[in-house]
Amino acid sequence: MPRYYFDFRDGEEDALDEVGLIFENPKEARSAAIKLLPDVAHEELPDGDQHVFSVRVRDETGRYIFFATLSLFAQDLA
């Protein structure tokens, strides 16, 4: 089965995946990336009012096959 790598960015720093995870196909890797992104964001919050978290998924050849972002914008209204 193929290995997929999940590279995360929190708006300031990149975390490149050197180990990867094994999935049957790109669709499963895509689903995993979407599920992992909120967990990564949760680890960094609350730290400010604006954040953009992203994940890019690479296949075994190093080609990026998927990209997703999760944004937070918080503003006091009173």
N, CA, C and O atoms as CSV, one atom per row, in Angstrom:
chain,resi,resn,atom,element,x,y,z
A,1,MET,N,N,0.838,-1.189,0.000
A,1,MET,CA,C,0.000,0.000,0.000
A,1,MET,C,C,0.879,1.248,0.000
A,1,MET,O,O,1.980,1.241,0.550
A,2,PRO,N,N,0.388,2.309,-0.616
A,2,PRO,CA,C,1.192,3.530,-0.712
A,2,PRO,C,C,1.235,4.327,0.591
A,2,PRO,O,O,0.331,4.264,1.424
A,3,ARG,N,N,2.316,5.069,0.723
A,3,ARG,CA,C,2.541,5.933,1.881
A,3,ARG,C,C,2.278,7.380,1.470
A,3,ARG,O,O,2.644,7.800,0.373
A,4,TYR,N,N,1.633,8.142,2.373
A,4,TYR,CA,C,1.316,9.541,2.134
A,4,TYR,C,C,1.893,10.378,3.276
A,4,TYR,O,O,1.930,9.945,4.428
A,5,TYR,N,N,2.341,11.581,2.930
A,5,TYR,CA,C,3.008,12.463,3.880
A,5,TYR,C,C,2.177,13.731,4.080
A,5,TYR,O,O,1.672,14.311,3.119
A,6,PHE,N,N,2.044,14.150,5.330
A,6,PHE,CA,C,1.189,15.275,5.696
A,6,PHE,C,C,2.057,16.434,6.187
A,6,PHE,O,O,2.596,16.388,7.293
A,7,ASP,N,N,2.186,17.451,5.376
A,7,ASP,CA,C,2.973,18.630,5.723
A,7,ASP,C,C,2.034,19.721,6.237
A,7,ASP,O,O,1.148,20.177,5.515
A,8,PHE,N,N,2.234,20.132,7.482
A,8,PHE,CA,C,1.368,21.117,8.122
A,8,PHE,C,C,2.056,22.471,8.197
A,8,PHE,O,O,3.280,22.557,8.294
A,9,ARG,N,N,1.248,23.528,8.152
A,9,ARG,CA,C,1.731,24.901,8.330
A,9,ARG,C,C,0.741,25.616,9.229
A,9,ARG,O,O,-0.471,25.526,9.030
A,10,ASP,N,N,1.264,26.329,10.223
A,10,ASP,CA,C,0.395,27.050,11.161
A,10,ASP,C,C,0.385,28.551,10.889
A,10,ASP,O,O,0.000,29.332,11.759
A,11,GLY,N,N,0.793,28.955,9.720
A,11,GLY,CA,C,0.858,30.366,9.386
A,11,GLY,C,C,2.248,30.935,9.561
A,11,GLY,O,O,2.581,31.946,8.942
A,12,GLU,N,N,3.058,30.314,10.381
A,12,GLU,CA,C,4.413,30.785,10.632
A,12,GLU,C,C,5.463,29.717,10.390
A,12,GLU,O,O,6.534,30.000,9.853
A,13,GLU,N,N,5.159,28.502,10.781
A,13,GLU,CA,C,6.150,27.426,10.714
A,13,GLU,C,C,5.619,26.254,9.902
A,13,GLU,O,O,4.426,25.954,9.911
A,14,ASP,N,N,6.545,25.598,9.198
A,14,ASP,CA,C,6.215,24.383,8.471
A,14,ASP,C,C,6.655,23.176,9.283
A,14,ASP,O,O,7.711,23.192,9.916
A,15,ALA,N,N,5.848,22.145,9.261
A,15,ALA,CA,C,6.206,20.866,9.861
A,15,ALA,C,C,6.120,19.822,8.758
A,15,ALA,O,O,5.032,19.378,8.392
A,16,LEU,N,N,7.281,19.434,8.230
A,16,LEU,CA,C,7.316,18.474,7.140
A,16,LEU,C,C,7.317,17.057,7.690
A,16,LEU,O,O,8.093,16.721,8.584
A,17,ASP,N,N,6.455,16.251,7.154
A,17,ASP,CA,C,6.300,14.855,7.564
A,17,ASP,C,C,7.372,14.017,6.876
A,17,ASP,O,O,7.443,13.974,5.648
A,18,GLU,N,N,8.196,13.359,7.668
A,18,GLU,CA,C,9.236,12.504,7.113
A,18,GLU,C,C,8.915,11.023,7.276
A,18,GLU,O,O,9.641,10.165,6.774
A,19,VAL,N,N,7.818,10.726,7.984
A,19,VAL,CA,C,7.456,9.336,8.250
A,19,VAL,C,C,6.293,8.885,7.365
A,19,VAL,O,O,6.365,7.836,6.726
A,20,GLY,N,N,5.240,9.669,7.332
A,20,GLY,CA,C,4.077,9.346,6.515
A,20,GLY,C,C,3.182,8.291,7.142
A,20,GLY,O,O,3.502,7.686,8.165
A,21,LEU,N,N,2.054,8.098,6.487
A,21,LEU,CA,C,1.080,7.098,6.897
A,21,LEU,C,C,0.665,6.290,5.674
A,21,LEU,O,O,0.691,6.791,4.549
A,22,ILE,N,N,0.292,5.065,5.899
A,22,ILE,CA,C,-0.085,4.179,4.799
A,22,ILE,C,C,-1.607,4.163,4.656
A,22,ILE,O,O,-2.343,3.974,5.624
A,23,PHE,N,N,-2.049,4.367,3.419
A,23,PHE,CA,C,-3.470,4.297,3.084
A,23,PHE,C,C,-3.624,3.524,1.782
A,23,PHE,O,O,-2.683,3.408,0.997
A,24,GLU,N,N,-4.808,3.006,1.570
A,24,GLU,CA,C,-5.060,2.233,0.354
A,24,GLU,C,C,-5.065,3.093,-0.897
A,24,GLU,O,O,-4.684,2.637,-1.975
A,25,ASN,N,N,-5.505,4.362,-0.749
A,25,ASN,CA,C,-5.639,5.206,-1.930
A,25,ASN,C,C,-5.624,6.678,-1.518
A,25,ASN,O,O,-5.704,6.992,-0.330
A,26,PRO,N,N,-5.522,7.581,-2.499
A,26,PRO,CA,C,-5.482,9.015,-2.191
A,26,PRO,C,C,-6.746,9.521,-1.492
A,26,PRO,O,O,-6.672,10.460,-0.700
A,27,LYS,N,N,-7.875,8.928,-1.766
A,27,LYS,CA,C,-9.127,9.351,-1.136
A,27,LYS,C,C,-9.071,9.159,0.380
A,27,LYS,O,O,-9.557,10.005,1.131
A,28,GLU,N,N,-8.487,8.060,0.828
A,28,GLU,CA,C,-8.342,7.827,2.266
A,28,GLU,C,C,-7.356,8.810,2.887
A,28,GLU,O,O,-7.571,9.276,4.006
A,29,ALA,N,N,-6.284,9.128,2.179
A,29,ALA,CA,C,-5.315,10.103,2.677
A,29,ALA,C,C,-5.966,11.479,2.791
A,29,ALA,O,O,-5.724,12.207,3.754
A,30,ARG,N,N,-6.785,11.831,1.817
A,30,ARG,CA,C,-7.507,13.105,1.835
A,30,ARG,C,C,-8.414,13.181,3.061
A,30,ARG,O,O,-8.415,14.189,3.768
A,31,SER,N,N,-9.176,12.136,3.314
A,31,SER,CA,C,-10.070,12.111,4.482
A,31,SER,C,C,-9.287,12.252,5.779
A,31,SER,O,O,-9.708,12.964,6.691
A,32,ALA,N,N,-8.154,11.576,5.861
A,32,ALA,CA,C,-7.327,11.660,7.066
A,32,ALA,C,C,-6.806,13.072,7.274
A,32,ALA,O,O,-6.775,13.559,8.404
A,33,ALA,N,N,-6.398,13.734,6.201
A,33,ALA,CA,C,-5.888,15.105,6.310
A,33,ALA,C,C,-6.963,16.041,6.839
A,33,ALA,O,O,-6.687,16.892,7.685
A,34,ILE,N,N,-8.177,15.891,6.350
A,34,ILE,CA,C,-9.285,16.739,6.802
A,34,ILE,C,C,-9.582,16.495,8.278
A,34,ILE,O,O,-9.903,17.431,9.010
A,35,LYS,N,N,-9.478,15.259,8.712
A,35,LYS,CA,C,-9.723,14.939,10.125
A,35,LYS,C,C,-8.590,15.425,11.023
A,35,LYS,O,O,-8.835,15.823,12.162
A,36,LEU,N,N,-7.358,15.400,10.527
A,36,LEU,CA,C,-6.201,15.795,11.332
A,36,LEU,C,C,-6.060,17.306,11.486
A,36,LEU,O,O,-5.548,17.776,12.502
A,37,LEU,N,N,-6.499,18.063,10.508
A,37,LEU,CA,C,-6.294,19.512,10.515
A,37,LEU,C,C,-6.881,20.199,11.747
A,37,LEU,O,O,-6.186,21.022,12.343
A,38,PRO,N,N,-8.118,19.913,12.166
A,38,PRO,CA,C,-8.628,20.543,13.392
A,38,PRO,C,C,-7.832,20.148,14.641
A,38,PRO,O,O,-7.684,20.958,15.556
A,39,ASP,N,N,-7.322,18.925,14.690
A,39,ASP,CA,C,-6.520,18.503,15.836
A,39,ASP,C,C,-5.231,19.302,15.928
A,39,ASP,O,O,-4.818,19.696,17.019
A,40,VAL,N,N,-4.601,19.539,14.798
A,40,VAL,CA,C,-3.373,20.345,14.771
A,40,VAL,C,C,-3.688,21.771,15.210
A,40,VAL,O,O,-2.942,22.357,15.994
A,41,ALA,N,N,-4.785,22.331,14.711
A,41,ALA,CA,C,-5.186,23.691,15.094
A,41,ALA,C,C,-5.472,23.764,16.594
A,41,ALA,O,O,-5.092,24.731,17.254
A,42,HIS,N,N,-6.130,22.757,17.121
A,42,HIS,CA,C,-6.476,22.742,18.546
A,42,HIS,C,C,-5.237,22.818,19.419
A,42,HIS,O,O,-5.259,23.454,20.473
A,43,GLU,N,N,-4.160,22.179,18.996
A,43,GLU,CA,C,-2.908,22.202,19.768
A,43,GLU,C,C,-2.317,23.607,19.850
A,43,GLU,O,O,-1.636,23.928,20.824
A,44,GLU,N,N,-2.563,24.443,18.854
A,44,GLU,CA,C,-1.981,25.782,18.785
A,44,GLU,C,C,-2.868,26.858,19.399
A,44,GLU,O,O,-2.375,27.935,19.734
A,45,LEU,N,N,-4.144,26.600,19.552
A,45,LEU,CA,C,-5.089,27.613,20.042
A,45,LEU,C,C,-5.242,27.520,21.550
A,45,LEU,O,O,-4.960,26.453,22.096
A,46,PRO,N,N,-5.663,28.545,22.257
A,46,PRO,CA,C,-5.848,29.906,21.767
A,46,PRO,C,C,-4.550,30.688,21.870
A,46,PRO,O,O,-3.946,30.760,22.940
A,47,ASP,N,N,-4.144,31.242,20.817
A,47,ASP,CA,C,-2.919,32.042,20.761
A,47,ASP,C,C,-3.129,33.119,19.706
A,47,ASP,O,O,-2.620,33.016,18.589
A,48,GLY,N,N,-3.876,34.143,20.066
A,48,GLY,CA,C,-4.148,35.206,19.114
A,48,GLY,C,C,-5.519,35.069,18.486
A,48,GLY,O,O,-6.245,34.105,18.728
A,49,ASP,N,N,-5.853,36.054,17.674
A,49,ASP,CA,C,-7.188,36.114,17.094
A,49,ASP,C,C,-7.243,35.742,15.626
A,49,ASP,O,O,-8.330,35.650,15.055
A,50,GLN,N,N,-6.109,35.529,15.011
A,50,GLN,CA,C,-6.113,35.171,13.595
A,50,GLN,C,C,-5.110,34.058,13.335
A,50,GLN,O,O,-3.936,34.154,13.690
A,51,HIS,N,N,-5.598,33.019,12.716
A,51,HIS,CA,C,-4.729,31.893,12.368
A,51,HIS,C,C,-5.221,31.249,11.083
A,51,HIS,O,O,-6.421,31.195,10.813
A,52,VAL,N,N,-4.291,30.772,10.313
A,52,VAL,CA,C,-4.606,29.941,9.165
A,52,VAL,C,C,-3.737,28.697,9.269
A,52,VAL,O,O,-2.509,28.784,9.281
A,53,PHE,N,N,-4.373,27.560,9.343
A,53,PHE,CA,C,-3.680,26.281,9.415
A,53,PHE,C,C,-3.883,25.570,8.087
A,53,PHE,O,O,-4.969,25.624,7.510
A,54,SER,N,N,-2.851,24.911,7.606
A,54,SER,CA,C,-3.002,24.195,6.347
A,54,SER,C,C,-2.269,22.865,6.388
A,54,SER,O,O,-1.355,22.647,7.183
A,55,VAL,N,N,-2.705,21.994,5.507
A,55,VAL,CA,C,-2.052,20.700,5.325
A,55,VAL,C,C,-1.948,20.435,3.834
A,55,VAL,O,O,-2.883,20.678,3.072
A,56,ARG,N,N,-0.788,19.933,3.438
A,56,ARG,CA,C,-0.584,19.459,2.069
A,56,ARG,C,C,-0.185,17.994,2.160
A,56,ARG,O,O,0.654,17.614,2.976
A,57,VAL,N,N,-0.792,17.186,1.320
A,57,VAL,CA,C,-0.525,15.748,1.325
A,57,VAL,C,C,0.310,15.397,0.104
A,57,VAL,O,O,-0.038,15.739,-1.027
A,58,ARG,N,N,1.421,14.708,0.354
A,58,ARG,CA,C,2.308,14.233,-0.721
A,58,ARG,C,C,2.173,12.729,-0.871
A,58,ARG,O,O,1.921,12.014,0.099
A,59,ASP,N,N,2.344,12.258,-2.100
A,59,ASP,CA,C,2.406,10.822,-2.310
A,59,ASP,C,C,3.861,10.359,-2.226
A,59,ASP,O,O,4.748,11.152,-1.910
A,60,GLU,N,N,4.100,9.115,-2.501
A,60,GLU,CA,C,5.452,8.555,-2.376
A,60,GLU,C,C,6.456,9.150,-3.357
A,60,GLU,O,O,7.663,9.069,-3.132
A,61,THR,N,N,5.974,9.739,-4.428
A,61,THR,CA,C,6.875,10.351,-5.412
A,61,THR,C,C,7.241,11.777,-5.028
A,61,THR,O,O,8.100,12.390,-5.663
A,62,GLY,N,N,6.582,12.323,-3.971
A,62,GLY,CA,C,6.818,13.693,-3.550
A,62,GLY,C,C,5.859,14.685,-4.171
A,62,GLY,O,O,5.947,15.884,-3.909
A,63,ARG,N,N,4.940,14.195,-4.994
A,63,ARG,CA,C,3.964,15.059,-5.665
A,63,ARG,C,C,2.830,15.376,-4.699
A,63,ARG,O,O,2.282,14.480,-4.057
A,64,TYR,N,N,2.479,16.664,-4.599
A,64,TYR,CA,C,1.363,17.058,-3.748
A,64,TYR,C,C,0.053,16.688,-4.427
A,64,TYR,O,O,-0.162,16.984,-5.603
A,65,ILE,N,N,-0.825,16.030,-3.657
A,65,ILE,CA,C,-2.081,15.558,-4.223
A,65,ILE,C,C,-3.304,16.204,-3.577
A,65,ILE,O,O,-4.415,16.067,-4.089
A,66,PHE,N,N,-3.113,16.912,-2.451
A,66,PHE,CA,C,-4.253,17.498,-1.751
A,66,PHE,C,C,-3.777,18.654,-0.897
A,66,PHE,O,O,-2.662,18.643,-0.375
A,67,PHE,N,N,-4.650,19.666,-0.759
A,67,PHE,CA,C,-4.368,20.832,0.065
A,67,PHE,C,C,-5.660,21.260,0.754
A,67,PHE,O,O,-6.723,21.267,0.134
A,68,ALA,N,N,-5.568,21.618,2.044
A,68,ALA,CA,C,-6.731,22.123,2.775
A,68,ALA,C,C,-6.272,23.169,3.773
A,68,ALA,O,O,-5.153,23.101,4.282
A,69,THR,N,N,-7.138,24.142,4.057
A,69,THR,CA,C,-6.852,25.147,5.078
A,69,THR,C,C,-8.014,25.228,6.056
A,69,THR,O,O,-9.154,24.889,5.741
A,70,LEU,N,N,-7.681,25.686,7.240
A,70,LEU,CA,C,-8.652,25.941,8.293
A,70,LEU,C,C,-8.295,27.303,8.877
A,70,LEU,O,O,-7.165,27.519,9.315
A,71,SER,N,N,-9.265,28.226,8.882
A,71,SER,CA,C,-8.997,29.602,9.317
A,71,SER,C,C,-9.765,29.954,10.578
A,71,SER,O,O,-10.874,29.475,10.811
A,72,LEU,N,N,-9.144,30.806,11.384
A,72,LEU,CA,C,-9.805,31.377,12.557
A,72,LEU,C,C,-9.631,32.876,12.503
A,72,LEU,O,O,-8.527,33.380,12.294
A,73,PHE,N,N,-10.742,33.594,12.693
A,73,PHE,CA,C,-10.704,35.036,12.850
A,73,PHE,C,C,-11.626,35.357,14.016
A,73,PHE,O,O,-12.823,35.077,13.956
A,74,ALA,N,N,-11.080,35.941,15.076
A,74,ALA,CA,C,-11.858,36.294,16.270
A,74,ALA,C,C,-11.765,37.791,16.504
A,74,ALA,O,O,-10.700,38.391,16.358
A,75,GLN,N,N,-12.898,38.387,16.870
A,75,GLN,CA,C,-12.922,39.837,17.089
A,75,GLN,C,C,-13.925,40.166,18.177
A,75,GLN,O,O,-15.076,39.734,18.123
A,76,ASP,N,N,-13.487,40.934,19.166
A,76,ASP,CA,C,-14.409,41.419,20.193
A,76,ASP,C,C,-15.337,42.450,19.579
A,76,ASP,O,O,-14.891,43.320,18.831
A,77,LEU,N,N,-16.617,42.361,19.885
A,77,LEU,CA,C,-17.594,43.302,19.336
A,77,LEU,C,C,-18.086,44.307,20.363
A,77,LEU,O,O,-18.885,45.186,20.039
A,78,ALA,N,N,-17.627,44.189,21.572
A,78,ALA,CA,C,-18.038,45.146,22.597
A,78,ALA,C,C,-16.869,45.959,23.072
A,78,ALA,O,O,-17.026,46.820,23.938
